[in-house]
Amino acid sequence: MAFRVETTLKAKRDLDLLLAWLLTQHAGESGLRWLHGLREAIAALSELPQRCPLAPENAEFPFEVRQLLYGRKPHVCRILFTIEGGKVVVLHIRHGRRQPIARH
């Protein structure tokens, strides 16, 4: 079964911030390739999103939160998402070194 992948406004802003950061760092073509790969990894969640483990902060939420890791150290991002019926909802994209988020 193929899932529809949707991205929240927060996750879209996260992608915009990543692009802005890559541009300020003069990452060039390699940075743009990395970002393109990140977008492809998000799109690939349409197939078997359950393959991804539960996120460390899963217990903080009333719904299941999973994560997909993308990239190589030190440039690893965590793609946080949930599965709702026939769709995958990307909630947030965080740098892998950041602490897990806590719900307040």
C-alpha positions in Angstrom: 0.0 0.0 0.0 1.4 3.4 -1.0 0.9 6.1 1.6 0.3 9.8 0.7 3.0 12.0 2.2 2.0 15.4 3.6 4.2 17.9 5.2 3.1 20.3 8.0 3.8 24.0 7.8 6.4 23.5 10.6 8.2 20.9 8.5 8.1 23.1 5.4 9.6 25.9 7.4 12.3 23.5 8.7 13.2 22.7 5.0 13.2 26.4 4.2 15.6 27.1 7.1 17.8 24.2 6.0 18.1 25.7 2.6 18.8 29.2 4.0 21.5 27.7 6.2 23.1 25.8 3.3 23.2 29.0 1.3 24.8 31.0 4.1 27.4 28.3 4.5 28.2 28.4 0.8 27.5 24.7 0.6 27.2 24.9 -3.2 26.1 21.9 -5.3 26.9 19.4 -2.6 24.6 21.1 -0.2 21.8 21.3 -2.7 22.3 17.6 -3.5 22.1 16.8 0.2 18.8 18.8 0.5 17.5 17.1 -2.6 18.3 13.7 -1.0 16.5 14.8 2.1 13.4 15.6 0.1 13.7 12.2 -1.7 13.9 10.5 1.7 10.7 12.2 2.8 9.0 11.2 -0.4 10.2 7.6 0.2 8.1 7.4 3.3 5.2 6.6 1.0 6.5 3.0 1.0 6.6 1.1 4.3 6.8 4.0 6.7 6.4 1.5 9.6 10.0 0.4 8.8 11.2 3.5 10.8 11.6 3.2 14.5 9.6 5.1 17.1 11.2 8.5 17.9 12.7 9.0 21.4 10.0 11.5 22.2 7.2 9.1 21.2 6.0 8.6 24.8 5.4 12.4 25.1 2.6 12.4 22.6 -0.9 10.8 22.4 -0.1 9.5 19.0 2.7 7.5 17.5 5.7 9.5 16.4 8.3 7.8 14.3 11.6 9.0 12.9 13.7 8.6 9.8 17.4 9.5 10.0 18.9 11.1 6.9 22.5 11.9 6.2 25.9 11.0 7.6 27.5 12.3 10.7 27.9 15.1 11.5 25.1 16.1 9.1 22.2 13.9 10.2 18.6 15.1 10.3 15.7 13.4 12.1 12.5 13.4 10.1 9.7 13.1 12.6 6.4 11.8 11.3 3.2 10.1 12.2 1.0 7.7 10.2 -2.7 8.5 10.0 -4.6 5.9 8.1 -3.4 6.1 4.5 -1.1 9.1 4.9 2.2 9.9 6.4 2.4 13.4 8.0 5.8 14.9 8.4 5.7 16.9 11.6 9.2 18.3 12.0 12.8 18.0 10.7 15.6 18.4 13.3 19.3 18.1 13.4 20.3 14.8 14.8 22.4 16.4 17.6 19.5 18.3 19.1 17.9 16.9 22.2 14.5 15.1 21.7 11.6 17.5 21.9 9.4 17.6 25.0 5.8 18.4 25.0 4.8 21.2 27.4 
